[in-house]
Amino acid sequence: MRADRLISLVLLLRRRGRLTAATLARELEVSTRTVLRDIEALSAAGIPVYAERGRRGGFALLPGFQTDLTGLNHDEALALLVAGSGRGERVFGLGSALAAAMRKVVDALPETHRAAASDAAQRLLIDPETDLLSHRLLTDELPDATMIEVRRAVLTGRKLRIRYAAGDQTPQWRTVDPIGLVTVRDRGYLLATRSGADRTYRLSRVLAAETLPEPAQRPDRVDLDRIWRERCAQFLSDGDQVTVLVRVNPARREDLVSTALAVRAEEPDADGRLRLEVTFQDARHAEWALWQLTTDAEALSPQWLRTSLHNRAAAIASFYGVSS
């Protein structure tokens, strides 16, 4: 729509200052002629946009120009309001900041859109705290003061000293070079290096944190998505993880997947079931996960898992054997 494009044009000039018609055309994905027509329309509407000629010329807004236009249409405002109702912001300690931002979004909306967007947002819910079976979904909790220090070190590029409780080990202080923060299923992780080696820390296990004055040893630009994929792959290839081939009732697929570390392969089986290759943390984890699914899942391999499940079932059957 042209109205949305005109708003986008104004916002571009406000945010980036003087821009040429060619740059505006590229940003708005229209022709230069369309940009020139839009500039004329803005001027006719009283928007103080002017042209500067010459080698460094272009279009700009008069200094100090302000407008209540946010550039948000109804769906864009709704997307922000609904996203703000999720729980992921708690992981990084940004709940209060997000709430303030949402209030500003609502206040900036035109009066005609404000009530409609707020009402619509109330009718959409993302990630409630319990599922249909009343299982409470746990979110990592981290004291605000600790999270603020971690976040400060990440964003300012400073070394970070943390007191970390790894598994069943005694908590220890360690100094790291923070790279970034990641949240997955409401669990937060700090990606860092320590003495040049890759390290991934669960935020809920950080008991205390202190930002140090020394700059962190890290690249200026980072691709967190790539780094996270690489570390996930490394995690799955280390330690005592076991890979299991399973036939499962499609109705119980999510129950199986939710307990596994990863799904490596999946295909339909001949009898309507699904055949999945899944990875578990260790042998005990694999046996526990398959046992929960009873006859809705069958471990096809490895053999030691089939034997272990058989022996457990036989012991239960013997214990509850019918007496004559």
ChimeraX attribute file (.defattr): number of C-alpha atoms within 10 A of each C-alpha:
attribute: neighborCount
match mode: 1-to-1
recipient: residues
	/A:1	5
	/A:2	8
	/A:3	11
	/A:4	11
	/A:5	16
	/A:6	18
	/A:7	15
	/A:8	19
	/A:9	20
	/A:10	21
	/A:11	16
	/A:12	17
	/A:13	17
	/A:14	18
	/A:15	8
	/A:16	9
	/A:17	15
	/A:18	21
	/A:19	18
	/A:20	18
	/A:21	20
	/A:22	16
	/A:23	14
	/A:24	23
	/A:25	18
	/A:26	13
	/A:27	12
	/A:28	17
	/A:29	12
	/A:30	13
	/A:31	13
	/A:32	17
	/A:33	12
	/A:34	15
	/A:35	23
	/A:36	16
	/A:37	10
	/A:38	17
	/A:39	22
	/A:40	14
	/A:41	13
	/A:42	17
	/A:43	12
	/A:44	11
	/A:45	9
	/A:46	8
	/A:47	17
	/A:48	14
	/A:49	19
	/A:50	15
	/A:51	15
	/A:52	13
	/A:53	10
	/A:54	7
	/A:55	6
	/A:56	9
	/A:57	13
	/A:58	18
	/A:59	19
	/A:60	20
	/A:61	17
	/A:62	14
	/A:63	10
	/A:64	7
	/A:65	10
	/A:66	10
	/A:67	10
	/A:68	9
	/A:69	13
	/A:70	15
	/A:71	19
	/A:72	18
	/A:73	14
	/A:74	15
	/A:75	11
	/A:76	11
	/A:77	23
	/A:78	24
	/A:79	12
	/A:80	17
	/A:81	24
	/A:82	19
	/A:83	18
	/A:84	18
	/A:85	20
	/A:86	16
	/A:87	16
	/A:88	22
	/A:89	18
	/A:90	20
	/A:91	25
	/A:92	23
	/A:93	19
	/A:94	15
	/A:95	17
	/A:96	11
	/A:97	10
	/A:98	17
	/A:99	15
	/A:100	10
	/A:101	15
	/A:102	19
	/A:103	11
	/A:104	11
	/A:105	17
	/A:106	19
	/A:107	12
	/A:108	17
	/A:109	20
	/A:110	15
	/A:111	10
	/A:112	8
	/A:113	16
	/A:114	17
	/A:115	13
	/A:116	12
	/A:117	22
	/A:118	15
	/A:119	11
	/A:120	14
	/A:121	19
	/A:122	12
	/A:123	8
	/A:124	12
	/A:125	11
	/A:126	12
	/A:127	13
	/A:128	12
	/A:129	13
	/A:130	11
	/A:131	10
	/A:132	7
	/A:133	6
	/A:134	8
	/A:135	9
	/A:136	11
	/A:137	12
	/A:138	11
	/A:139	16
	/A:140	18
	/A:141	17
	/A:142	20
	/A:143	12
	/A:144	14
	/A:145	12
	/A:146	19
	/A:147	23
	/A:148	18
	/A:149	18
	/A:150	27
	/A:151	21
	/A:152	17
	/A:153	26
	/A:154	22
	/A:155	12
	/A:156	12
	/A:157	23
	/A:158	22
	/A:159	26
	/A:160	25
	/A:161	20
	/A:162	23
	/A:163	16
	/A:164	21
	/A:165	17
	/A:166	13
	/A:167	8
	/A:168	6
	/A:169	8
	/A:170	8
	/A:171	15
	/A:172	12
	/A:173	14
	/A:174	12
	/A:175	18
	/A:176	24
	/A:177	26
	/A:178	28
	/A:179	28
	/A:180	21
	/A:181	21
	/A:182	18
	/A:183	17
	/A:184	9
	/A:185	13
	/A:186	20
	/A:187	18
	/A:188	23
	/A:189	22
	/A:190	20
	/A:191	23
	/A:192	24
	/A:193	18
	/A:194	15
	/A:195	10
	/A:196	11
	/A:197	9
	/A:198	14
	/A:199	16
	/A:200	20
	/A:201	17
	/A:202	17
	/A:203	24
	/A:204	18
	/A:205	19
	/A:206	23
	/A:207	17
	/A:208	17
	/A:209	22
	/A:210	19
	/A:211	22
	/A:212	16
	/A:213	11
	/A:214	11
	/A:215	14
	/A:216	20
	/A:217	18
	/A:218	16
	/A:219	8
	/A:220	7
	/A:221	7
	/A:222	11
	/A:223	9
	/A:224	14
	/A:225	9
	/A:226	10
	/A:227	15
	/A:228	17
	/A:229	11
	/A:230	11
	/A:231	15
	/A:232	14
	/A:233	12
	/A:234	11
	/A:235	14
	/A:236	17
	/A:237	12
	/A:238	9
	/A:239	10
	/A:240	10
	/A:241	17
	/A:242	18
	/A:243	21
	/A:244	23
	/A:245	18
	/A:246	21
	/A:247	23
	/A:248	24
	/A:249	19
	/A:250	16
	/A:251	10
	/A:252	13
	/A:253	18
	/A:254	11
	/A:255	15
	/A:256	21
	/A:257	16
	/A:258	11
	/A:259	17
	/A:260	18
	/A:261	17
	/A:262	17
	/A:263	16
	/A:264	12
	/A:265	10
	/A:266	14
	/A:267	11
	/A:268	13
	/A:269	12
	/A:270	8
	/A:271	8
	/A:272	11
	/A:273	18
	/A:274	19
	/A:275	23
	/A:276	23
	/A:277	18
	/A:278	21
	/A:279	22
	/A:280	22
	/A:281	19
	/A:282	13
	/A:283	16
	/A:284	11
	/A:285	16
	/A:286	21
	/A:287	18
	/A:288	12
	/A:289	18
	/A:290	23
	/A:291	17
	/A:292	12
	/A:293	16
	/A:294	11
	/A:295	10
	/A:296	17
	/A:297	22
	/A:298	18
	/A:299	23
	/A:300	15
	/A:301	14
	/A:302	13
	/A:303	11
	/A:304	12
	/A:305	18
	/A:306	16
	/A:307	13
	/A:308	13
	/A:309	19
	/A:310	12
	/A:311	12
	/A:312	14
	/A:313	14
	/A:314	12
	/A:315	12
	/A:316	11
	/A:317	11
	/A:318	10
	/A:319	9
	/A:320	9
	/A:321	9
	/A:322	7
	/A:323	4
	/A:324	3
